[in-house]
Amino acid sequence: MSKIHKQLKARRKALDLKQEDMELRVGMPRQQYQRLESKGNPRLDTLELVAKGLKMELMLIPQEKLREVEDFLAGRKKIGGGFTLIGQGTVTKASPEDDPWVDLLEDSDD
């Protein structure tokens, strides 16, 4: 099972949804959704639809920034913009002179 398939399944379970519930949320029959979670290779538009139904967002992250984004999401890295993620979902405001995502997503070679 790919990382995406694991994430979809984990998110569905976190929302306390069954595979059958996805038909009402995204218009996808249970059998089709079951294949997607187990071994499917979804098209991008299908993946976007399912992500929306699971209250998720798809994001393309440059490979050289991936570790920093993962560290931030895991609460191991502070970012600019005045916000720090602490633990599970707690956000605190930092000093106003910080610039949002400055060290995470912007290239210094403009």
N, C-alpha and C positions, 0 to 999 in steps of 0.2 A: 504494500500500500504506500503510495507516495505521501510526501509531507502534506500536500494540499488535501488529499483524501482524509488523512488523520485529523487535520484542522477542521474540516467540514463536519466530520462525525463528532469530534469533541465539542464544537460550538453548538451543534444541534442538541446534544445531550445536556450541555450547560443551560440551554434555554428550555430544557425539559420537554423537548419535542420528539415525536416518533417519526419514523420515515414516512408514515402515512400522512402526517401533518403537512409535509412539504407540498402536497398537491394543492392544498388550500392557500399556502403561502406563496408558491411560485408557479402553480399550474403544472407540476410535474408528477406523473403517476408514481406510486410507491416503487414499482419494479424498476423504473428508469432511475429514480433517485438512489435506490439500493445499489444498482450497477455503478453509479457515479461514485458512491462512497467506497465500494469494494474494489473495483478494478477499472472503472471507466476512464476514458481519456476525453474529458469534456472540451467542447469548443469554448472559445473565450466568451462568447455571448451567453452560453449556458452557465459558465462559471460566474459571470457577473450577475446573472439572474438569481442564482442560488445564494451568492454572497449577500445580495440585497435582502433576500428572504430570511437570512440568518443574522441580519443587522451587522454585516461586515463590509469592509472595503477592500478592493484589490489595489495593490500598489506595486509599481515597478521601482526598484531601488538599485542604484548603481552598485556593482559588486564591491567596489572599493569602499563603499559607505555601509555595506550590509552589517558588519560587526558592530559599528557604532550605533546603528539604529536598533539592532537586537539588544545591545547593552542598555540603551535608553529604555526600551520597552520592558526590560527585565528589572529596571530600577537601579542599574549599576552605573549609570552615567547621568550627569547633570547636563542640561542644555541651556542655551541662552534664552532670551525672550522672557526671562523672569519666572520660568517654571522649572520645577524639579519633580520628578516622579519618585515617590518613596513607597516602597513595599507594594501592596496590591491595590492600586487605584487611588492612592492618596497623592494629591498634587499640592505643592506649596509654592508660594510666590517668592521669587528671589529678587535681587536688586534690579531697579529699572534700567540701569545702564547696559544690561545684557542684551544681546541681539538674538532674536529667535532663530534657532537652528543653525547659527553661524558656523559652528564647527562640524555640524553633521552633514548637511546637504549641499552647501554652497562650495563651489570650486574657487580656489584662490587664483587661478590662472585665467582671468577674464580678459 
